[in-house]
């Protein structure tokens, strides 16, 4: 992998991980368009640690508050007494569905589901669902109003992100909006919910990547991760600001257009639906648990 490829893929990862447009889709499409080999699920998961770092640092005050509230609640034997302690539990509960489903369906997720036909279909279908939710949602509730049921429901939506092209941020924001949350609160909860799954997946895949006989150079890994961190930080700040005043319609339109263009290119034979997937050893490779890498974000 060249330095240019590492920079481009890191930029794509960072910008698309937090926007509801599917980082998996873009990390499959961009190499194919440029004629580059598929970077592989493990590489994608590792540079994803850059976006995890961006979330951790951007929301560091929130995370300190939630962690403190979580342990204080346990110490006082009142784990759900405050909004912050409940939110911490909601993040943990919301992570369970994607972990369970990811382990159960790992071979399918790492293989045939990475087809560009599946990705294009997911892009379009979730866009239509998001459009309906946007029109019907109340957009009035805040994170303070969340309850156990809400945390579990959004977690189930996140599990849908295991389907490549659906987008982890896209599914979680859609799920949160369907429960009546304000757009900014839906995005904030989506970011917090991304931390456990994506962190564990990146660390897990890093071990296997380091054990592999053929892998990108350390320079490529570090470069891609740093670029993903910087672009991910920018994407978080921009999305939170954007959703304070605007709806998600721009992402809905983008997803539909991208999905249709993909289908056209596939039917014209300009793209191969499973290019690169044949190099994925599903028998020996572990699952990338989060959504967007194996079908995270």
Secondary structure per residue as TSV (DSSP state, phi and psi in degrees):
chain	resnum	aa	ss	phi	psi
A	1	X	-	360.0	128.0
A	2	X	-	-79.9	166.4
A	3	X	H	-64.6	-36.9
A	4	X	H	-62.5	-44.2
A	5	X	H	-61.9	-41.7
A	6	X	H	-61.9	-41.1
A	7	X	H	-66.9	-45.9
A	8	X	H	-62.8	-47.0
A	9	X	H	-66.9	-36.1
A	10	X	H	-64.9	-40.2
A	11	X	H	-65.5	-43.7
A	12	X	H	-62.3	-45.1
A	13	X	H	-59.3	-49.0
A	14	X	H	-64.9	-42.5
A	15	X	H	-73.0	-34.1
A	16	X	H	-97.2	-12.3
A	17	X	H	-64.1	-39.6
A	18	X	H	-101.9	-16.5
A	19	X	T	-83.6	143.9
A	20	X	T	-76.8	54.4
A	21	X	T	-127.4	3.2
A	22	X	-	79.3	105.2
A	23	X	H	-72.9	-34.0
A	24	X	H	-58.9	-45.0
A	25	X	H	-58.8	-47.2
A	26	X	H	-71.2	-34.3
A	27	X	H	-73.8	-16.8
A	28	X	H	-87.6	-38.0
A	29	X	H	-76.3	-47.2
A	30	X	H	-58.7	-50.1
A	31	X	H	-60.5	-37.0
A	32	X	H	-64.8	-41.9
A	33	X	H	-65.5	-35.2
A	34	X	H	-89.8	-2.3
A	35	X	T	75.7	20.6
A	36	X	-	-87.8	153.8
A	37	X	-	-68.2	150.9
A	38	X	-	-59.4	124.8
A	39	X	-	-64.0	-18.6
A	40	X	-	93.3	153.6
A	41	X	H	-65.4	-37.5
A	42	X	H	-65.6	-45.1
A	43	X	H	-61.1	-43.4
A	44	X	H	-60.5	-39.8
A	45	X	H	-68.1	-36.9
A	46	X	H	-69.2	-46.6
A	47	X	H	-68.6	-17.3
A	48	X	H	-64.2	-23.1
A	49	X	H	-60.7	-25.9
A	50	X	H	-65.0	-40.5
A	51	X	H	-73.1	-31.5
A	52	X	H	-62.6	-43.7
A	53	X	H	-61.0	-37.7
A	54	X	H	-62.2	-42.3
A	55	X	H	-65.6	-44.8
A	56	X	H	-59.7	-43.7
A	57	X	H	-76.6	-40.5
A	58	X	H	-63.3	-40.6
A	59	X	T	-104.4	28.6
A	60	X	H	-58.8	-38.9
A	61	X	H	-67.1	-42.1
A	62	X	H	-61.8	-42.7
A	63	X	H	-67.6	-38.8
A	64	X	H	-63.4	-43.0
A	65	X	H	-63.8	-45.1
A	66	X	H	-66.2	-42.6
A	67	X	H	-64.0	-43.7
A	68	X	H	-61.9	-45.5
A	69	X	H	-64.3	-37.5
A	70	X	H	-60.8	-51.0
A	71	X	H	-73.8	-33.2
A	72	X	H	-63.8	-40.1
A	73	X	H	-62.4	-41.4
A	74	X	H	-65.6	-43.0
A	75	X	H	-63.5	-36.1
A	76	X	T	-88.5	-0.9
A	77	X	T	60.3	31.3
A	78	X	-	-134.9	67.9
A	79	X	T	-65.0	-16.8
A	80	X	T	-120.4	24.8
A	81	X	S	-75.6	-28.2
A	82	X	S	-119.8	163.7
A	83	X	H	-61.5	-42.7
A	84	X	H	-65.4	-42.4
A	85	X	H	-66.7	-37.7
A	86	X	H	-65.9	-41.8
A	87	X	H	-62.4	-38.1
A	88	X	H	-61.7	-42.5
A	89	X	H	-66.5	-36.6
A	90	X	H	-62.7	-37.5
A	91	X	H	-64.1	-42.2
A	92	X	H	-65.4	-45.6
A	93	X	H	-64.8	-40.4
A	94	X	H	-67.3	-16.3
A	95	X	H	-84.8	-23.7
A	96	X	H	-59.9	-47.7
A	97	X	H	-57.5	-43.2
A	98	X	H	-70.0	-32.4
A	99	X	H	-67.7	-45.0
A	100	X	H	-65.8	-48.7
A	101	X	H	-66.0	-36.6
A	102	X	H	-62.9	-43.8
A	103	X	H	-68.0	-35.8
A	104	X	H	-71.1	-33.8
A	105	X	T	-119.2	26.9
A	106	X	H	-60.5	-40.0
A	107	X	H	-65.3	-42.1
A	108	X	H	-67.3	-40.9
A	109	X	H	-63.3	-40.5
A	110	X	H	-81.0	-11.8
A	111	X	T	-111.4	-103.4
A	112	X	G	-62.5	-28.5
A	113	X	G	-70.1	-12.0
A	114	X	G	-83.1	5.1
A	115	X	-	-60.6	141.5
A	116	X	H	-66.4	-21.8
A	117	X	H	-67.7	-42.6
A	118	X	H	-63.9	-43.5
A	119	X	H	-62.8	-45.3
A	120	X	H	-63.6	-40.5
A	121	X	H	-64.1	-41.8
A	122	X	H	-64.1	-40.5
A	123	X	H	-57.8	-45.6
A	124	X	H	-73.9	-45.5
A	125	X	H	-63.0	-46.9
A	126	X	H	-66.7	-32.7
A	127	X	H	-60.9	-42.5
A	128	X	H	-67.2	-39.6
A	129	X	H	-64.4	-43.9
A	130	X	H	-62.1	-36.9
A	131	X	H	-62.2	-45.4
A	132	X	H	-64.2	-44.3
A	133	X	H	-62.0	-43.6
A	134	X	H	-57.1	-40.8
A	135	X	H	-72.1	-32.2
A	136	X	H	-98.3	-19.7
A	137	X	-	-71.3	153.4
A	138	X	-	-84.3	-28.6
A	139	X	-	57.0	39.2
A	140	X	-	-118.6	-27.0
A	141	X	B	-77.0	154.4
A	142	X	-	-117.7	177.5
A	143	X	G	-62.9	-27.6
A	144	X	G	-64.6	-23.6
A	145	X	G	-89.4	-4.5
A	146	X	-	-67.8	145.9
A	147	X	-	-127.1	175.3
A	148	X	H	-53.2	-44.9
A	149	X	H	-58.9	-39.9
A	150	X	H	-64.2	-44.3
A	151	X	H	-61.2	-40.9
A	152	X	H	-69.9	-41.1
A	153	X	H	-63.2	-45.1
A	154	X	H	-64.5	-35.2
A	155	X	H	-62.1	-39.0
A	156	X	H	-66.7	-38.5
A	157	X	H	-61.9	-39.8
A	158	X	H	-62.5	-34.3
A	159	X	H	-61.5	-27.9
A	160	X	G	-64.3	-20.6
A	161	X	G	-70.3	-8.8
A	162	X	G	-66.0	-19.0
A	163	X	S	-80.5	112.8
A	164	X	T	-53.7	134.9
A	165	X	T	99.6	-17.2
A	166	X	S	-77.2	-34.3
A	167	X	-	84.0	121.3
A	168	X	H	-62.5	-47.9
A	169	X	H	-65.8	-35.0
A	170	X	H	-64.6	-44.7
A	171	X	H	-70.1	-41.4
A	172	X	H	-70.7	-39.0
A	173	X	H	-66.1	-41.3
A	174	X	H	-61.2	-44.8
A	175	X	H	-62.2	-42.8
A	176	X	H	-67.3	-39.4
A	177	X	H	-65.1	-35.9
A	178	X	H	-64.9	-21.3
A	179	X	T	-90.8	2.3
A	180	X	T	94.1	6.9
A	181	X	B	-70.2	150.7
A	182	X	-	-65.4	153.6
A	183	X	H	-59.1	-45.0
A	184	X	H	-63.6	-40.6
A	185	X	H	-68.3	-37.2
A	186	X	H	-61.9	-43.4
A	187	X	H	-67.5	-40.8
A	188	X	H	-62.7	-44.4
A	189	X	H	-66.3	-36.8
A	190	X	H	-60.0	-42.1
A	191	X	H	-64.4	-46.6
A	192	X	H	-62.6	-38.7
A	193	X	H	-68.9	-21.7
A	194	X	H	-74.2	-22.2
A	195	X	H	-64.0	-52.6
A	196	X	H	-61.4	-51.1
A	197	X	H	-65.5	-47.3
A	198	X	H	-69.2	-35.1
A	199	X	H	-64.1	-49.8
A	200	X	H	-62.8	-40.8
A	201	X	H	-65.0	-44.8
A	202	X	H	-62.8	-43.3
A	203	X	H	-66.2	-41.6
A	204	X	H	-63.0	-44.8
A	205	X	H	-72.0	-29.7
A	206	X	H	-60.3	-41.9
A	207	X	H	-59.3	-47.1
A	208	X	H	-71.6	-32.7
A	209	X	H	-66.3	-40.2
A	210	X	H	-68.8	-26.6
A	211	X	H	-83.6	-14.1
A	212	X	-	-69.8	148.4
A	213	X	S	-76.0	-30.5
A	214	X	S	-122.9	122.5
A	215	X	-	-155.8	160.2
A	216	X	-	-59.8	154.7
A	217	X	-	-65.6	160.2
A	218	X	H	-60.2	-37.5
A	219	X	H	-61.9	-42.6
A	220	X	H	-64.9	-41.9
A	221	X	H	-63.9	-47.7
A	222	X	H	-65.0	-43.3
A	223	X	H	-62.5	-48.0
A	224	X	H	-60.5	-39.3
A	225	X	H	-68.2	-42.5
A	226	X	H	-66.2	-41.2
A	227	X	H	-66.6	-38.7
A	228	X	H	-63.7	-37.5
A	229	X	H	-62.3	-50.5
A	230	X	H	-64.5	-46.4
A	231	X	H	-71.7	-31.8
A	232	X	H	-65.9	-42.3
A	233	X	H	-58.4	-46.4
A	234	X	H	-62.4	-39.6
A	235	X	H	-66.1	-40.1
A	236	X	H	-61.7	-51.6
A	237	X	H	-60.3	-42.7
A	238	X	H	-67.2	-44.0
A	239	X	H	-65.3	-43.4
A	240	X	H	-61.2	-41.9
A	241	X	H	-67.0	-42.1
A	242	X	H	-64.9	-43.3
A	243	X	H	-74.5	-10.6
A	244	X	T	-67.8	-27.7
A	245	X	T	-123.4	-11.6
A	246	X	-	-130.2	161.4
A	247	X	-	-87.1	-176.4
A	248	X	S	-92.4	14.3
A	249	X	H	-59.6	-34.1
A	250	X	H	-61.9	-36.1
A	251	X	H	-76.1	-33.7
A	252	X	H	-60.8	-49.0
A	253	X	H	-62.8	-44.2
A	254	X	H	-60.2	-44.9
A	255	X	H	-62.1	-44.7
A	256	X	H	-64.0	-46.2
A	257	X	H	-61.6	-45.9
A	258	X	H	-63.5	-42.3
A	259	X	H	-62.3	-42.8
A	260	X	H	-66.9	-43.3
A	261	X	H	-60.5	-41.7
A	262	X	H	-59.1	-46.6
A	263	X	H	-61.4	-40.2
A	264	X	H	-64.0	-46.9
A	265	X	H	-64.6	-36.1
A	266	X	H	-67.0	-43.8
A	267	X	H	-68.8	-26.9
A	268	X	T	-83.2	-6.5
A	269	X	T	80.0	12.2
A	270	X	S	-82.4	-18.8
A	271	X	S	-126.6	147.0
A	272	X	-	-103.1	126.9
A	273	X	T	-61.0	-32.9
A	274	X	T	-118.2	22.4
A	275	X	T	-58.6	127.4
A	276	X	T	90.9	-28.3
A	277	X	G	-67.9	-29.5
A	278	X	G	-64.6	-15.6
A	279	X	G	-91.2	-1.9
A	280	X	-	-87.9	118.3
A	281	X	-	-87.4	89.4
A	282	X	T	-71.1	-17.0
A	283	X	T	-78.9	-26.3
A	284	X	T	-114.5	-12.6
A	285	X	S	-95.3	142.5
A	286	X	-	-79.8	166.3
A	287	X	-	-78.1	138.9
A	288	X	-	-84.5	109.8
A	289	X	-	-62.5	-40.5
A	290	X	S	-72.9	165.4
A	291	X	H	-51.0	-80.9
A	292	X	H	-64.5	-18.2
A	293	X	H	-80.8	-43.5
A	294	X	H	-102.7	14.4
A	295	X	-	112.8	360.0
A	296	X	-	360.0	159.0
A	297	X	-	107.3	360.0
